[in-house]
């Protein structure tokens, strides 16, 4: 993130009494009773507005060219477009009188045809369409902020840190509580049931106004570049520098609250850059004294916090740190700014501020919102494969010629003697013509019937228990679950060294998978649901036939240190066996190596047993040990997501055979589970949906990441401290997280908190059906429970 100075204008000497408001086109400055509107386009002349008989106390832009000005005598509305036309014609511009004798306003806000005016402790609501006025009384201190949540609810904040939520329909205050802070609040922003407050001690407080609970409290100044107190070797010993050197943080750099940070920072402004695609409601930017409408911009959701010593960017959904910039060694400086206003101007946000010891008004443009914009990473394959990629190693296996073994001495020999004709049935009638000739009818192959089922588009949250199936007679815990493509079979991995394939919905005709010597850790299906791959704690990986349960392939490790590269047992546990690249390969992790096997399954003509072949074609070492692996198999993707022991996520690209992206410090501990959005033929998805990945760690939240930017877009607090397996629904709307209190918490990915709670047994893993709105839950008692949406 860098800064570009757009404009610097001089102010009057008594600039401490100036009132400033900004929009996407104008900057309005009130100096006593006179208002000067300066256009950001320097080619246009400034506008001088006179009409008040008392000093102006508040300015507000209700639209980019509509200005509201308030004084103790009147509330006026100026159309700056008509004002410019009148001044060019040599006429005096006339305002529109909205109200007279309303008093000196401390805050003005507008929503459509409604004007909210705060005068000391009272709040007036002016409806310009109906011409009515309402009063809200109850605050004991000056009101500093108001926001209309809906057509009937208003949020107000006073200088004594009291917050009230008013209901206009019931004519009373629904909620009122005291905000706790050791320092006064200096900035505020409201967005979809969440209130962001910045205080003078550099803290960001996140509240939920409806319940009055504080969600988070973040020390923003810890995100600023730390100060390096050591002198630079190039510095002159005879020169004393007032500003120390700063260490800048990038996106991938970590920070520590214990490190030295910039002190005496005050949060001057909070505003949000919103991606407007698919949104109907109008978002707004709110600080003390200004509320400008946001422009449509095709950029990500970023919460920008302006402090006296720098600017910090946070992810607005997860409140994770993105980037920061310090003003210590840059041209702009806000250590003594007394008035800061923010607005959006496509394609970048703009910051307007004034300084105590300067007679200038500075207009800055915040450029480059993210450092990862140049990284072209996508789960969906969008480029041609290179000549050196192992994914092109798709040569056909040579099928052996099947011959039947012949036992010596039992060979059949052809006789050379001709038949005498007496062994055949004699003819009963001579010279009888054949009149009944039957012609063979050619059978017309019928096209297979298409499944008419369509995944529902309405709300389909699994919450009602449908059935329970006991999969283990010895009450063995369920470690892994996997649905087949058509959701007619369910593969279950148990802790008693076995697995089972259930026929749904009755669970009858189950097929056991017996052969491992340790608890199963992972089970996966092939694309056509014919084979199952499983890994266990006995350092093994096996491929099974789903119809018979017979072993097809037992994958071994190809050790290059031994003679002739013999296939031996794995040295340590195998991690995450996956069918990859639409069943062309098998992906496996071992220590810090990512192994890629070419795999082929064939059924001999004269045998019922299915056999398989495999060959290790690629070994990709990573910097740390791999703890979990995930990939997409329903479409061609060259990316593989790996969780590493250094608490990071690695995105490996098999097309370039290198690491495409590294996300550092994703969790407080090494992630034990990652998941990708593989998709389903019953739910149409945008290709960009597959760029979401899910990660989970012990003693930490469940996080949702975007592969394109490498940023955490959402964080979900789980109710447990053990290693459980969450899952994402097929419609990519819900997230199920097993809890330690024998319950499954269902989260709406687009919302904030849990939307439902399913009380059941002690749970270890969950999985969503790819065809139906159904959730399968595996418990420690060897029982699989199924929950539907109705």
For each residue, the residues with C-beta under 8 A, 3 or more apart:
1: 311 313 323 324 325 366 367 368 369 371
2: 325 367 368
3: 325 330 331 332 364 365 366 367
4: 364 365 367
5: 8 331 332 362 363 364 365
6: 40 350 363 364 365
7: 40 42 362 363
8: 5 360 361 362 363
9: 27 38 360 361 363
10: 359 360 361
11: 15 18 29 31 354 359 360 361
12: 15 18 31 359
13: 359
14: 17 18 31
15: 11 12 18 354 359
16: 338 356
17: 14 31 32 55
18: 11 12 14 15 29 30 31 339 354
19: 29 30 56 57 58 59 289
20: 27 28 29 30 59 289 339 341 352 354 361
21: 27 28 59 60 61 67 289 290 341
22: 26 27 28 61 290 292 341 342 343 350 352
23: 26 27 28 61 63 64 65 292 343
24: 40 64 292 293 295 343 344 345 350
25: 39 40 41 64 65 80
26: 22 23 37 38 39 40 61 64 65 67 80
27: 9 20 21 22 23 37 38 40 352 361 363
28: 20 21 22 23 35 36 37 38 59 61 67 69
29: 11 18 19 20 35 36 37 38 361
30: 18 19 20 34 35 36 55 56 59 69
31: 11 12 14 17 18 34 35 36
32: 17 55 56
33: 50 52 53 54 55 56 71
34: 30 31 48 49 50
35: 28 29 30 31 48 49 50 52 56 59 67 69 78
36: 28 29 30 31 46 47 48 49
37: 26 27 28 29 46 47 48 49 67 78 80 83
38: 9 26 27 28 29 46 47
39: 25 26 42 44 45 46 47
40: 6 7 24 25 26 27 345 350 363
41: 25 44
42: 7 39
43:
44: 39 41 84
45: 39 87
46: 36 37 38 39
47: 36 37 38 39 80 83 84 87 93
48: 34 35 36 37
49: 34 35 36 37 67 69 78 83 93 95
50: 33 34 35
51: 69 74 76 94 95
52: 33 35 55 56 69 71 73 74 76
53: 33 71 73 74
54: 33 71 72 73
55: 17 30 32 33 52 71
56: 19 30 32 33 35 52 59 69 70 71
57: 19 70 71 72 104 105 106
58: 19 69 70 104 105 106 107 108 289
59: 19 20 21 28 30 35 56 67 68 69 70 108 289
60: 21 67 68 70 108 109 110 290 291
61: 21 22 23 26 28 64 66 67 68 290 292
62: 66 67 68 77 110 115
63: 23 66 293
64: 23 24 25 26 61 293
65: 23 25 26 79 80 81
66: 61 62 63 77 78 79 80
67: 21 26 28 35 37 49 59 60 61 62 77 78 80
68: 59 60 61 62 75 76 77 78 98 108 110 115
69: 28 30 35 49 51 52 56 58 59 75 76 78 95
70: 56 57 58 59 60 74 75 76 102 104 105 108 117
71: 33 52 53 54 55 56 57 74 104
72: 54 57 103 104
73: 52 53 54 100 101
74: 51 52 53 70 71 97 98 99 100 101 102
75: 68 69 70 97 98 99 100 102 105 115 117
76: 51 52 68 69 70 95 96 97 98
77: 62 66 67 68 95 96 98
78: 35 37 49 66 67 68 69 83 93 95 96
79: 65 66 82 83 96
80: 25 26 37 47 65 66 67 83 84
81: 65 84 85
82: 79 85 86 93
83: 37 47 49 78 79 80 86 87 93
84: 44 47 80 81 87 88
85: 81 82 88 89
86: 82 83 89 91 92 93 94
87: 45 47 83 84 90 91 93
88: 84 85
89: 85 86
90: 87
91: 86 87
92: 86
93: 47 49 78 82 83 86 87
94: 51 86
95: 49 51 69 76 77 78
96: 76 77 78 79
97: 74 75 76 100
98: 68 74 75 76 77 115 126 128
99: 74 75 102 117 126
100: 73 74 75 97
101: 73 74
102: 70 74 75 99 105 117 119 124
103: 72 119 120
104: 57 58 70 71 72 119 120
105: 57 58 70 75 102 108 117 118 119
106: 57 58 118 119 120 142 143 144
107: 58 116 117 118 143 144 145 146 288 289
108: 58 59 60 68 70 105 115 116 117 118
109: 60 115 116 146 147 148 291
110: 60 62 68 114 115 116 291
111: 114 116 148
112:
113: 127 128 129
114: 110 111 125 126 127 128 148
115: 62 68 75 98 108 109 110 125 126 128
116: 107 108 109 110 111 123 124 125 126 146 148 154
117: 70 75 99 102 105 107 108 123 124 125 126
118: 105 106 107 108 122 123 124 142 143 144 146 156
119: 102 103 104 105 106 122 123 124
120: 103 104 106 142 143
121: 137 139 140 141 142 143 158
122: 118 119 135 136 137 139 143
123: 116 117 118 119 135 136 137 139 143 146 154 156
124: 102 116 117 118 119 133 134 135 136
125: 114 115 116 117 133 134 135 136 154 168
126: 98 99 114 115 116 117 132 133
127: 113 114 130 131 132 133 134
128: 98 113 114 115 131
129: 113
130: 127
131: 127 128
132: 126 127
133: 124 125 126 127
134: 124 125 127 168
135: 122 123 124 125
136: 122 123 124 125 154 156 166
137: 121 122 123
138: 164 173 176
139: 121 122 123 142 143 156 158 160 162 164
140: 121 158 160 162
141: 121 158 159 160 162
142: 106 118 120 121 139 158 159
143: 106 107 118 120 121 122 123 139 146 156 157 158 159
144: 106 107 118 157 158 159 185 188 288
145: 107 156 157 188 286 288
146: 107 109 116 118 123 143 154 155 156 157
147: 109 154 155 156 190 286
148: 109 111 114 116 151 153 154 155
149: 153 154 155 165 190 193 209
150: 153
151: 148 168
152: 167 168 169
153: 148 149 150 165 166 167 168 174
154: 116 123 125 136 146 147 148 149 165 166 168
155: 146 147 148 149 163 164 165 166 190 195 209
156: 118 123 136 139 143 145 146 147 163 164 166
157: 143 144 145 146 161 162 163 164 179 185 188
158: 121 139 140 141 142 143 144 161 162
159: 141 142 143 144 184
160: 139 140 141
161: 157 158 178 179 180 181 184 185
162: 139 140 141 157 158 176 177 178 179
163: 155 156 157 175 176 177 178 179 195 207 209 212
164: 138 139 155 156 157 173 175 176
165: 149 153 154 155 173 174 175 176 209 210
166: 136 153 154 155 156 172 173 174
167: 152 153 170 171 172 173 174
168: 125 134 151 152 153 154 171
169: 152
170: 167 174
171: 167 168
172: 166 167
173: 138 164 165 166 167 176
174: 153 165 166 167 170
175: 163 164 165 209 210 211 212
176: 138 162 163 164 165 173
177: 162 163 212
178: 161 162 163
179: 157 161 162 163 185 197 205 207
180: 161 214
181: 161 184 185 197 199 201 203 205
182: 199 201
183: 199 200 201 203
184: 159 161 181 199 200
185: 144 157 161 179 181 188 197 198 199 200 205
186: 198 199 200 266 267 268 288
187: 197 198 267 268 269 270 287 288 306
188: 144 145 157 185 195 196 197 198 270 286 287 288
189: 195 196 270 271 272 285 286 287 303
190: 147 149 155 194 195 196 209 286
191: 194 196 272 283 316
192:
193: 149 208 209 210 752
194: 190 191 206 207 208 215 752
195: 155 163 188 189 190 206 207 208 209
196: 188 189 190 191 204 205 206 270 303
197: 179 181 185 187 188 204 205 206 207
198: 185 186 187 188 203 204 205 220 266 267 268 269 270 305
199: 181 182 183 184 185 186 202 203 205 266 267
200: 183 184 185 186 266 267
201: 181 182 183 265 266
202: 199 219 220 221 265 266 267 307
203: 181 183 198 199 217 218 219 220 267
204: 196 197 198 216 217 218 219 220 267 270 305
205: 179 181 185 196 197 198 199 214 216 217
206: 194 195 196 197 214 215 216 217 218 319
207: 163 179 194 195 197 212 213 214 215
208: 193 194 195 211 212 213 214 215
209: 149 155 163 165 175 190 193 195 212
210: 165 175 193
211: 175 208
212: 163 175 177 207 208 209
213: 207 208
214: 180 205 206 207 208 217
215: 194 206 207 208
216: 204 205 206 319
217: 203 204 205 206 214
218: 203 204 206 314 319
219: 202 203 204 222 257
220: 198 202 203 204 223 224 265 267 305 307 312
221: 202 224 261 262 263 265 307 309
222: 219 255 257 259 261
223: 220 249 255 312 314 321 324
224: 220 221 261 262 265 307 309 310 312 324 326
225: 246 247 248 249 262 310 324 326 328
226: 246 247 255 259 260 261 262
227: 244 245 246 247 260 261 262 328
228: 244 245 246 247
229: 244 260
230: 245
231: 235
232: 235 245
233:
234:
235: 231 232 239 241
236: 239
237:
238:
239: 235 236
240:
241: 235 244
242:
243: 328 329
244: 227 228 229 241 328
245: 227 228 230 232 329
246: 225 226 227 228 326 328 329
247: 225 226 227 228
248: 225 324 325 326
249: 223 225 253 255 321 323 324
250: 253 323 371
251: 322 323 370 371 372 710 711
252: 662 663 664
253: 249 250 664
254: 664 665
255: 222 223 226 249 259 321
256: 259
257: 219 222 261
258:
259: 222 226 255 256
260: 226 227 229
261: 221 222 224 226 227 257
262: 221 224 225 226 227 265 307 309 310 326 328
263: 221
264: 308
265: 201 202 220 221 224 262 307 308 309 310
266: 186 198 199 200 201 202 307 308
267: 186 187 198 199 200 202 203 204 220 270 305 306 307
268: 186 187 198 287 306 307 308 334 337 340 353
269: 187 198 287 305 306 340 341 342 351
270: 187 188 189 196 198 204 267 286 287 303 304 305 306
271: 189 285 286 287 303 304 342 343 344 349
272: 189 191 283 285 294 301 302 303 304 316
273: 294 297 299 300 301 302 303 304 344 349 369
274: 279 283 294 297 301 316
275: 279 297 298 299 300 301
276: 279 283 294 296 297 298
277: 298
278:
279: 274 275 276 283
280:
281:
282: 293 294
283: 191 272 274 276 279 294
284: 291 292 293 294
285: 189 271 272 290 291 292 293 294 342 343 344
286: 145 147 188 189 190 270 271 290 291
287: 187 188 189 268 269 270 271 290 291 340 341 342
288: 107 144 145 186 187 188
289: 19 20 21 58 59 107 339 341
290: 21 22 60 61 285 286 287 341 342 343
291: 60 109 110 284 285 286 287
292: 22 23 24 61 284 285 342 343 344
293: 24 63 64 282 284 285
294: 272 273 274 276 282 283 284 285 297 344
295: 24 344 345 346
296: 276 346
297: 273 274 275 276 294 344 346 347
298: 275 276 277
299: 273 275 302 347 369
300: 273 275 369 370 709 711
301: 272 273 274 275 315 316 317 713
302: 272 273 299 313 314 315 316 322 369 370
303: 189 196 270 271 272 273 313 314 315 316 319
304: 270 271 272 273 311 312 313 314 342 349 366
305: 198 204 220 267 269 270 311 312 313 314
306: 187 267 268 269 270 311 334 340 342 351
307: 202 220 221 224 262 265 266 267 268 310 311 312 334
308: 264 265 266 268 334 335 336 337
309: 221 224 262 265 326 327 328 334 335
310: 224 225 262 265 307 324 325 326 327 328
311: 1 304 305 306 307 324 325 351 366
312: 220 223 224 304 305 307 321 323 324
313: 1 302 303 304 305 321 322 323 324 369
314: 218 223 302 303 304 305 319 320 321 322
315: 301 302 303 318 319 320 322 711 712 713
316: 191 272 274 301 302 303 319
317: 301 713 714 715
318: 315 703 704 712 713 714 715
319: 206 216 218 303 314 315 316 715
320: 314 315 711 712 715
321: 223 249 255 312 313 314 324
322: 251 302 313 314 315 370 711
323: 1 249 250 251 312 313 370 371
324: 1 223 224 225 248 249 310 311 312 313 321
325: 1 2 3 248 310 311 330
326: 224 225 246 248 262 309 310 329 330
327: 309 310 330 332 333 334 335
328: 225 227 243 244 246 262 309 310
329: 243 245 246 326
330: 3 325 326 327 333
331: 3 5
332: 3 5 327 362 364
333: 327 330 355
334: 268 306 307 308 309 327 337 340 353 355
335: 308 309 327
336: 308 355 356 357
337: 268 308 334 340 353 354 355 356
338: 16 354 355 356
339: 18 20 289 353 354
340: 268 269 287 306 334 337 351 352 353
341: 20 21 22 269 287 289 290 351 352 353
342: 22 269 271 285 287 290 292 304 306 349 350 351 352
343: 22 23 24 271 285 290 292 349 350 352
344: 24 271 273 285 292 294 295 297 349 350
345: 24 40 295 348 349 350 365
346: 295 296 297
347: 297 299
348: 345 365 366 367 369
349: 271 273 304 342 343 344 345 365 366
350: 6 22 24 40 342 343 344 345 363 364 365 366
351: 269 306 311 340 341 342 363 364 365 366
352: 20 22 27 340 341 342 343 361 362 363 364
353: 268 334 337 339 340 341 361 362 364
354: 11 15 18 20 337 338 339 358 360 361 362
355: 333 334 336 337 338 358 360 362
356: 16 336 337 338
357: 336
358: 354 355
359: 10 11 12 13 15
360: 8 9 10 11 354 355
361: 8 9 10 11 20 27 29 352 353 354
362: 5 7 8 332 352 353 354 355
363: 5 6 7 8 9 27 40 350 351 352
364: 3 4 5 6 332 350 351 352 353
365: 3 4 5 6 345 348 349 350 351
366: 1 3 304 311 348 349 350 351 369
367: 1 2 3 4 348
368: 1 2 371 373
369: 1 273 299 300 302 313 348 366 373
370: 251 300 302 322 323 373 709 711
371: 1 250 251 323 368
372: 251 375 661 708 709 710 711
373: 368 369 370 709
374:
375: 372 660 661 708 709 710
376:
377: 639 651 653 660 661 691 707 708 710
378: 381 382 639 687 691 707 708
379: 632 637 639 676 677 690 691 707
380: 635 636 637 687 690 691
381: 378 635 636 637 638 655
382: 378
383: 655
384:
385: 389 391 392 638 655
386: 389 655 656
387: 392
388: 657
389: 385 386 392 638 654 655 656 657
390: 393 596 617 618 654 657
391: 385 394 581 584 585 638 654 655
392: 385 387 389
393: 390 598 617
394: 391 584 598
395:
396:
397: 600 602 613
398:
399: 602
400:
401:
402: 604 605 606 607
403:
404: 606
405:
406: 410 411
407: 410
408: 411
409:
410: 406 407
411: 406 408
412:
413:
414:
415:
416:
417:
418:
419: 423 424
420: 423
421: 424
422:
423: 419 420
424: 419 421
425:
426:
427: 430
428:
429: 432
430: 427
431:
432: 429
433:
434: 437
435:
436:
437: 434
438:
439:
440:
441:
442:
443:
444:
445:
446:
447:
448:
449:
450:
451:
452:
453: 682 771
454: 682
455: 460 680 682 683 730 731 771 772 773
456: 460 773 789
457:
458:
459: 789
460: 455 456 731 773 789
461: 734 746 755 756 773 789
462: 734 746 758 768 773 774 775 787 788 789
463: 746 756 758 787 789
464: 787 788 789 790
465: 468 758 760 785 786 787
466: 774 786 787 788
467: 505 785 786
468: 465 783 784 785 786
469: 502 507 783 784 786
470: 473 782 783
471: 478 492 494 500 502 507 510 782 783 784
472: 475 476 478 494 496 782
473: 470 782
474: 496 782
475: 472 781 782
476: 472 494 495 496 782
477: 494 495 764 778 779 780 781 782
478: 471 472 481 492 493 494 495 764 765 778 779 780 782 783 784
479: 493 494 495 519 520 521 764 765 778
480: 491 492 493 520 521 522 523 534 725 765 778
481: 478 490 491 492 493 523 765 766 767 776 778 784
482: 490 491 523 524 525 532 767
483: 487 489 490 525 767 768 769 770 771 776
484: 487 488 489 490 491 525 529 546
485: 525 527 528 529 680 681 770 771
486: 489 529 771
487: 483 484 504 769 770 771 772 774
488: 484 503 504 529
489: 483 484 486 501 502 503 504 525 529 546
490: 481 482 483 484 501 502 504 776 784
491: 480 481 482 484 499 500 501 502 513 523 524 525 532 534 546
492: 471 478 480 481 499 500 501 502 523 778 784
493: 478 479 480 481 499 519 520 521 522 523 534 536
494: 471 472 476 477 478 479 497 498 499 500 519 520 782
495: 476 477 478 479 519 520
496: 472 474 476 519
497: 494 514 516 517 518 519 520 536 538
498: 494 512 513 514 516 520
499: 491 492 493 494 512 513 514 516 520 523 532 534 544
500: 471 491 492 494 510 511 512 513
501: 489 490 491 492 510 511 513 532 546 549
502: 469 471 489 490 491 492 507 510 784
503: 488 489 506 507 508 509 510
504: 487 488 489 490 507
505: 467 786
506: 503
507: 469 471 502 503 504 510
508: 503
509: 503
510: 471 500 501 502 503 507
511: 500 501 546 547 548 549
512: 498 499 500 549
513: 491 498 499 500 501 516 532 534 544 549
514: 497 498 499 549
515: 542 551 554
516: 497 498 499 513 520 534 536 538 540 542
517: 497 536 538 540
518: 497 536 537 538 539 540
519: 479 493 494 495 496 497 536 537
520: 479 480 493 494 495 497 498 499 516 523 534 535 536 537
521: 479 480 493 535 536 537 573
522: 480 493 534 535 575 576 577
523: 480 481 482 491 492 493 499 520 532 533 534
524: 482 491 532 533 534 577 578 579 633
525: 482 483 484 485 489 491 529 531 532 546 579
526: 529 530 531 532 533 579 583 633
527: 485 579 582 583 633 634
528: 485 583
529: 484 485 486 488 489 525 526 546
530: 526 545 546 547 601
531: 525 526 543 544 545 546 552 579 583 601
532: 482 491 499 501 513 523 524 525 526 543 544 546
533: 523 524 526 541 542 543 544 577 578 579 586
534: 480 491 493 499 513 516 520 522 523 524 541 542 544 577
535: 520 521 522 540 541 574 575 576 577 588
536: 493 497 516 517 518 519 520 521 539 540 574
537: 518 519 520 521 573
538: 497 516 517 518
539: 518 536 569 570 571 572 573 574
540: 516 517 518 535 536 554 555 569 570 574
541: 533 534 535 554 555 570 574 577 586 588
542: 515 516 533 534 551 552 553 554 555
543: 531 532 533 551 552 553 554 555 586 599 601 612
544: 499 513 531 532 533 534 549 550 551 552
545: 530 531 548 549 550 551 552 610
546: 484 489 491 501 511 525 529 530 531 532 549
547: 511 530
548: 511 545 610
549: 501 511 512 513 514 544 545 546
550: 544 545 609 610
551: 515 542 543 544 545 554
552: 531 542 543 544 545 601 610 611 612
553: 542 543 599 601 612 613 614
554: 515 540 541 542 543 551
555: 540 541 542 543 577 586 588 597 614
556: 567 568 569 570
557: 567 568 569 570 571 590
558: 565 566 567 616
559: 562 565 566 567 568
560: 565
561:
562: 559 565 566 568
563: 566
564:
565: 558 559 560 562
566: 558 559 562 563
567: 556 557 558 559
568: 556 557 559 562
569: 539 540 556 557
570: 539 540 541 556 557 573 574 590
571: 539 557 590 591
572: 539 590 591
573: 521 537 539 570 590
574: 535 536 539 540 541 570 577 588 589 590
575: 522 535 588 589 590 626 627 628 629
576: 522 535 587 588 589 628 629 630
577: 522 524 533 534 535 541 555 574 586 587 588
578: 524 533 586 587 588 629 630 631 633
579: 524 525 526 527 531 533 583 585 586 587 599 633
580: 584 585 586 587 596 631 633 640
581: 391 584 585 633 636 637
582: 527 633 634 635 636
583: 526 527 528 531 579 599 633
584: 391 394 580 581 598 599
585: 391 579 580 581 596 597 598 599 617
586: 533 541 543 555 577 578 579 580 596 597 599 614
587: 576 577 578 579 580 594 595 596 597 629 631 640
588: 535 541 555 574 575 576 577 578 594 595 597 629
589: 574 575 576 593 594 595 626 629 642
590: 557 570 571 572 573 574 575 593 595 626
591: 571 572 625 626
592: 621 622 623 624 625 626
593: 589 590 619 620 621 622 626
594: 587 588 589 618 619 620 621 622 626 629 640 642 652
595: 587 588 589 590 616 618 619 620
596: 390 580 585 586 587 616 617 618 619 620 654
597: 555 585 586 587 588 614 615 616 617
598: 393 394 584 585 614 615 617
599: 543 553 579 583 584 585 586 612 613 614
600: 397 612 613 614
601: 530 531 543 552 553 610 611 612
602: 397 399 610 611 612 613
603: 607 609 610 611
604: 402 607 609 611
605: 402
606: 402 404
607: 402 603 604
608:
609: 550 603 604
610: 545 548 550 552 601 602 603
611: 552 601 602 603 604
612: 543 552 553 599 600 601 602
613: 397 553 599 600 602
614: 553 555 586 597 598 599 600
615: 597 598
616: 558 595 596 597 619
617: 390 393 585 596 597 598
618: 390 594 595 596 654 657
619: 593 594 595 596 616
620: 593 594 595 596 652 654 657
621: 592 593 594
622: 592 593 594 626 642 644 650 652 659
623: 592 644 646 650
624: 592 644 645 646 648
625: 591 592 644 645
626: 575 589 590 591 592 593 594 622 629 642 643 644 645
627: 575 643 644 645 670 671 672
628: 575 576 642 643 671 672 673 674
629: 575 576 578 587 588 589 594 626 640 641 642 643 674
630: 576 578 640 641 674 675 676 693
631: 578 580 587 637 639 640 641 676
632: 379 635 637 639 676 677 678 679 690
633: 524 526 527 578 579 580 581 582 583 678
634: 527 582 678 679 680
635: 380 381 582 632 679 690
636: 380 381 581 582
637: 379 380 381 581 631 632 690
638: 381 385 389 391 653 654 655
639: 377 378 379 631 632 651 652 653 654 660 707
640: 580 587 594 629 630 631 651 652 654
641: 629 630 631 649 650 651 652 674 676 693 707
642: 589 594 622 626 628 629 649 650 651 652 674
643: 626 627 628 629 648 649 650 666 670 671 672 673 674 695
644: 622 623 624 625 626 627 647 648 649 650 670
645: 624 625 626 627 670
646: 623 624 664 670
647: 644 664 665 666 667 668 669 670 671 697
648: 624 643 644 662 663 664 665 666
649: 641 642 643 644 662 663 666 671 674 693 695 705
650: 622 623 641 642 643 644 659 661 662 663
651: 377 639 640 641 642 659 660 661 662 663 707 710
652: 594 620 622 639 640 641 642 658 659 660
653: 377 638 639 656 657 658 659 660
654: 389 390 391 596 618 620 638 639 640 657
655: 381 383 385 386 389 391 638
656: 386 389 653 660
657: 388 389 390 618 620 653 654
658: 652 653
659: 622 650 651 652 653 662
660: 375 377 639 651 652 653 656
661: 372 375 377 650 651 707 710
662: 252 648 649 650 651 659
663: 252 648 649 650 651 666 705 710
664: 252 253 254 646 647 648
665: 254 647 648
666: 643 647 648 649 663 671 695 697 703 705 712
667: 647 670 671 695 697 700 701 703
668: 647 697 699 700
669: 647 697 698 699 700
670: 627 643 644 645 646 647 667 697
671: 627 628 643 647 649 666 667 674 695 696 697
672: 627 628 643 696 697 698 723
673: 628 643 694 695 696 723 725 726
674: 628 629 630 641 642 643 649 671 693 694 695 696
675: 630 693 694 726 727 728
676: 379 630 631 632 641 690 692 693 694
677: 379 632 685 689 690 691 692 693 728 732
678: 632 633 634 690
679: 632 634 635 683 685 689 690
680: 455 485 634 683 730 770 771
681: 485
682: 453 454 455 730 770 771
683: 455 679 680 730 731 770
684:
685: 677 679 689 690 732
686: 689
687: 378 380 690
688: 691 708
689: 677 679 685 686 692 732
690: 379 380 632 635 637 676 677 678 679 685 687
691: 377 378 379 380 677 688 706 707 708
692: 676 677 689 704 705 706 707 713 728 732
693: 630 641 649 674 675 676 677 704 705 707
694: 673 674 675 676 702 703 704 705 726 727 728 735
695: 643 649 666 667 671 673 674 702 703 705
696: 671 672 673 674 700 702 703 718 724 725 726
697: 647 666 667 668 669 670 671 672 700
698: 669 672 721 722 723
699: 668 669 721
700: 667 668 669 696 697
701: 667 715 716 717 718
702: 694 695 696 715 716 718 726 735 737
703: 318 666 667 694 695 696 712 714 715 716
704: 318 692 693 694 712 713 714 715 716 735 749
705: 649 663 666 692 693 694 695 710 711 712 713
706: 691 692 709 710 711 713
707: 377 378 379 639 641 651 661 691 692 693 710
708: 372 375 377 378 688 691
709: 300 370 372 373 375 706
710: 251 372 375 377 651 661 663 705 706 707
711: 251 300 315 320 322 370 372 705 706
712: 315 318 320 666 703 704 705 715
713: 301 315 317 318 692 704 705 706
714: 317 318 703 704 749
715: 317 318 319 320 701 702 703 704 712
716: 701 702 703 704 735 737 747
717: 701
718: 696 701 702 724 726 737 738 739 745
719: 737 739 740 741 743 745
720: 724 737 738 739 740 741
721: 698 699 740
722: 698 740
723: 672 673 698
724: 696 718 720 737 738 763 764 765
725: 480 673 696 738 764 765 766
726: 673 675 694 696 702 718 735 736 737 738 766
727: 675 694 735 736 766 767 768
728: 675 677 692 694 732 734 735 749 768
729: 732 733 734 735 736 768 773 775
730: 455 680 682 683 768 769 770 771 773
731: 455 460 683 734 773
732: 677 685 689 692 728 729 749
733: 729 748 749 750
734: 461 462 728 729 731 746 747 748 749 755 768
735: 694 702 704 716 726 727 728 729 746 747 748 749
736: 726 727 729 744 745 746 747 766 768 775
737: 702 716 718 719 720 724 726 744 745 747 766
738: 718 720 724 725 726 743 744 745 763 764 765 766 777
739: 718 719 720 742 743 744 745 757 763
740: 719 720 721 722
741: 719 720
742: 739 759 760 761 762 763
743: 719 738 739 757 758 759 760 763
744: 736 737 738 739 757 758 760 763 766 775 777
745: 718 719 736 737 738 739 754 756 757 758
746: 461 462 463 734 735 736 754 755 756 757 758
747: 716 734 735 736 737 751 753 754 755
748: 733 734 735 751 755
749: 704 714 728 732 733 734 735
750: 733
751: 747 748 755
752: 193 194
753: 747
754: 745 746 747 757
755: 461 734 746 747 748 751
756: 461 463 745 746
757: 739 743 744 745 746 754
758: 462 463 465 743 744 745 746 775 777 787
759: 742 743
760: 465 742 743 744 763 777 779 785
761: 742 779 780 781 783 785
762: 742 779 780 781
763: 724 738 739 742 743 744 760 766 777 778 779 780
764: 477 478 479 724 725 738 778 779 780
765: 478 479 480 481 724 725 738 777 778
766: 481 725 726 727 736 737 738 744 763 775 776 777 778
767: 481 482 483 727 775 776
768: 462 483 727 728 729 730 734 736 774 775 776
769: 483 487 730 772 773 774 775 776
770: 483 485 487 680 682 683 730
771: 453 455 483 485 486 487 680 682 730
772: 455 487 769 788
773: 455 456 460 461 462 729 730 731 769 788 789
774: 462 466 487 768 769 786 787 788 789
775: 462 729 736 744 758 766 767 768 769 786 787
776: 481 483 490 766 767 768 769 784 785 786
777: 738 744 758 760 763 765 766 784 785 786 787
778: 477 478 479 480 481 492 763 764 765 766 783 784
779: 477 478 760 761 762 763 764 782 783 784 785
780: 477 478 761 762 763 764
781: 475 477 761 762
782: 470 471 472 473 474 475 476 477 478 494 779
783: 468 469 470 471 478 761 778 779
784: 468 469 471 478 481 490 492 502 776 777 778 779
785: 465 467 468 760 761 776 777 779
786: 465 466 467 468 469 505 774 775 776 777
787: 462 463 464 465 466 758 774 775 777
788: 462 464 466 772 773 774
789: 456 459 460 461 462 463 464 773 774
790: 464
